[in-house]
Amino acid sequence: MTMRVLLVEDDPMIGAALTQGLRPAGFSVDWVRDGSAAEAALDAQGHVLVLLDLGLPRLDGLSLLRRLRGRGLTLPVLIITARDAVDDRVRGLNLGADDYLVKPFDLNELIARMHALIRRANARAAPQLRLGPLVLDPIARTATLDDQPLALSPREFDLLHALMERPGAVMSVAQLEARLYGWDETLQSNAVEVHLHHLRRKLGSAWIRNVRGVGYKLALPT
């Protein structure tokens, strides 16, 4: 399973190296170069972790962290920075960072810490989502309908997960694309509709409704 992470880093060499280096470990990296862009990117949701530099233009890393936690965002945040002063580390952790790694660091250590934070976040997450007879377990990545397992592809599972987080709410195609794909992935124009078609065949067409001109929503069949 590919996991999407948001990298907030203004150094082009470090950003490019991490984007490439994390891919073999199963991470799809969305890379932004300042704090304001990071705020906008996180509105799209779909990320499992934030890698956050502190020395950022427009909005520095600690100010961004304060805003994110103030909004109630519980996404794991791992600070990566050249600042090695104890006071900086303490400030970051007190503002809600989950871990802190000083540059330069070993890529394998970074990956290990990322996996540890994601496991910890999954352990805190609600174990299941339910809508009538439809049950989804985001940790085990399983789904059942009427107590029968659903054989879903990874994309179909992620699509169902996105819809089940807000049952009855309409999600646009752009919002669903943001949940399913990283920025560096090639995306066909009708990719979401194809996955929705396959998911509807497995659930039953009445579960997923098209709100014309707006998007799609998940609701109990009537």
Sequence and secondary structure as in RCSB ss.txt:
>XXXX:A:sequence
MTMRVLLVEDDPMIGAALTQGLRPAGFSVDWVRDGSAAEAALDAQGHVLVLLDLGLPRLDGLSLLRRLRGRGLTL
PVLIITARDAVDDRVRGLNLGADDYLVKPFDLNELIARMHALIRRANARAAPQLRLGPLVLDPIARTATLDDQPL
ALSPREFDLLHALMERPGAVMSVAQLEARLYGWDETLQSNAVEVHLHHLRRKLGSAWIRNVRGVGYKLALPT
>XXXX:A:secstr
  EEEEEE   HHHHHHHHHHHGGGTEEEEEESSHHHHHHHHTT   SEEEE SS SSS HHHHHHHHHHTT   
 EEEEES   HHHHHHHHHTT SEEEESS  HHHHHHHHHHHHHHHHHHS S EEETTEEEETTTTEEEETTEE 
   HHHHHHHHHHHHSTT  B HHHHHHHH  TTS   TTHHHHHHHHHHHHH TTSEEEETTTEEEE    
